[in-house]
C-alpha cells in the first residue's frame, strides 16, 4: 500500500496493490477517497460470472463521468451533472476471492468541492455527526469564516425619534447579559463590518430596546421584500428573554431572519422605534405586506411608519386565541368551530361573510363579547374573504406548527437564557446558510422529474425552484380528482363549482377569460403563491394550457435573484434557463481546453472578457432605452457592475495589490472620519442615539432628519407617542467597549 495520502486526510490514493474483501468494500473505499477530495460518486457498472453468478468486475466513477445522451434539437433539454469527466476506479476479483484495483483515473475536468462535498447525494447521511455544520466549522474554521463575507452593502440608520413622555421603563436582563450581547456584536462586526445594531436608552440612560441584524438578513430582504412576518410569540408568551423576530421567506420556501430585537414592552413607542430602526437598517425599503399578531399598538405603529404597506394578522394568531378568549364555549367548541370555519373560509363575498358572521354571533350569544367585537372591527386585516390580490408567500398559516416562524422554536425555549440564546443565534445563522446552500446546490445538480403529461407541469418545471415545483406538481396531479360544474356565466365572468374528491369539499372558482383572472375559494394563490388544482382544472376545461403570467410570482422562480423582472411570456423564462444551462456546459468545455497551456488560457480569458463586455454593453443599452429618464443612474450602476465583473475576471491581482488597496481605502475612510468628527463635535448631547454600524457606535441627532423623516411623518394623533429625543450616554454595562469602537461620527448619507 502506498504511503502517500491525500493532504489533510487519512484516505490513501487508490493504487493497484490495495486489496478489498468485496466490491462493496472497494466502493466504500472509493467513496471515502472521493469525500476527502471533493466529488460525488456513482456505481457505473458491474458484471457477474456466468458460471458462479458471483460478481467478478465493477467500475465506480465520479458523478460527472460521461456525457448525457441527448439530441441538440431536444424540445425540452434537461440539465445534467454529466460533463465528460473521466475520473473512475475499476476493480476486479482474483481467484482467491480478493478484489484489486485494475485501473484508476485520478484527473477530473471540473472543480473539486471538498467544503461542499456533504451535499452530494452519495455522501449524504454517511455520518450525521460529521455532516453537522458546527462540527465542520471546528475542523475547518477558515472556510466557514467566509459565511458573512460576501454580502451587499446597505444604508445605515439616519435617525430616530423619541417619546419624551415615556420614562423609566427598561429592558429586564440578568447580570452580565448586556456585556454578552455587546461581545456578540463586536464579534459579528469583526466577521463583517456591515453587521448592524441599534440601542435605545430611556431617560435614566438605561437600556430599553435593542435591535440587530446580520448582513445576510439585509441581503435576503433586498431580494425578498414582498412579505415580512413580525413575530412576537416569545415576548407575549413571557419567555425568559423578551425576544421578537422579523422573518421572511426565500425562493426555496426557507425562513430568512431579517432582524432580532429585545424589547421592554408592547407600547406604541417601542413598536414605532423598532419599525423605524428596522426600516432604516433595510435601506428605507418598506415591505409590501407585513404580518403580525392582532395588537392595537402594532397596528398604530405600522400604520404610522409604513403607511403604504398592507398590514395583515397571521391566521394562526387569531385561531389559537379562540379557546382562551371563548373558553366558556368549550362544551360547544366543536360545533362552534364548524360554523366559524364555514363563515371564515367558505364565504365567497363580503355580503356572504356578513350574513354568516352575525348569524354565528346570535347563535352563540357573542355580540357583547369585546374580543369578538375587535375581530369584526379588524376583519379586513385577517378574514380570507378580504384577501384578494395579495400574496402571503406561505407565511400566514392555520397553525403555528405549520408556519415558517416555528422553525426557530427548536432554538428558543421558555427558559432559554441570554447566554444560551447567543450560542443558538450563531447556530441559526449557520443552519440557515447551510440549508440555502444545499438547496442552491440541488437546483444545479438535480433535475425535476415530470410525473404526468400535463402542459402545466412541463411549463413550470424550468421556471419554479425545485421546492415550489414539487408543491405545484401535487396540485397538477390532484386536478385529476376534481370535477367541475358550471354554475353561472355573464359577459365577462364564468363561475364554476369544483368538487374535490380528495378532501370531499366543494370550491367556487371564478374565471375571467378576457383579463385572465382566476380566483378560487380555497385561496391557495393568496396564501401559498401558486395556483391550486381547482383553478388548474378550470383552466384546462376552458382550453387554456399555460399558467397566466400574473400567477407566476418571480419570488418562486429560478429568476428570483435576478435584477430583471420576469417577462410576461413565461416561455422566454424557460428559454433563458435553457440558454443558461447550455452556456454553462460550453463554459466547462472551454475551461477544460483553455487550461491545457498558458497560450490557450490567454486565448480563453480574452474571449470571455470580450464576450462579457459585449453582453454587458447590449444589456446596458437595453436598460437605458427602457428608462431614458434614469439613464444617468443606470449608467453609473452599470459602470460599477462592469468594473466588478472585470475585477472578478482579473486573476493576476496579487496579495500586495489587494493590501495596498485596503490600506488606501482605510486612509480615505480615516480622513473622512476625522473630518466628520470635527464637524460633529456638537452632536454629543441629549437628542442622539447609539447605533452600531460599520464603525461600532455612531451618534445621530434628530436634527439630521429631514421633515419627511422626522416628526412630521407621523399622524397628528401619534406624535406624542413617537420618539422625539435620543440620548448618547451609554449605560454602565455598555461602557466597557474599547475606545477604538466609539467614534463620534455621523453616518454616511
ZIKABEL-V184638 format. One record per helix or strand. SS is the DSSP state (h for helix, s for strand). FROM is the first residue (numbers start at 1). LEN is the number of residues. If there is no record, write none. Layout:
ss = [SS & SS]
from = [FROM & FROM]
len = [LEN & LEN]
This chain:
ss = [s & s & s & h & s & s & s & s & s & s & s & s & h & h & h & h & h & h & s & s & h & s & h & s & s & h & s & h & s & h & h & h & h & h & h & h & h & h & h & s & h & s & s & s & s & h & h & h & h & s & h & h & h & h & h & s & s & h & h & h & h & h & s]
from = [5 & 12 & 19 & 23 & 41 & 55 & 65 & 67 & 83 & 85 & 88 & 99 & 114 & 121 & 128 & 133 & 141 & 177 & 196 & 207 & 215 & 227 & 233 & 243 & 255 & 268 & 289 & 296 & 310 & 315 & 327 & 350 & 370 & 379 & 384 & 400 & 404 & 418 & 455 & 464 & 466 & 482 & 494 & 505 & 517 & 524 & 533 & 549 & 554 & 557 & 570 & 598 & 628 & 655 & 681 & 688 & 696 & 702 & 711 & 716 & 732 & 739 & 742]
len = [1 & 1 & 2 & 15 & 8 & 8 & 1 & 1 & 1 & 1 & 6 & 7 & 6 & 3 & 4 & 7 & 8 & 15 & 6 & 7 & 9 & 5 & 4 & 7 & 8 & 14 & 4 & 10 & 4 & 11 & 19 & 14 & 8 & 3 & 3 & 3 & 5 & 28 & 7 & 1 & 16 & 8 & 7 & 8 & 4 & 5 & 9 & 3 & 3 & 1 & 25 & 29 & 22 & 25 & 3 & 6 & 6 & 3 & 3 & 3 & 3 & 3 & 1]
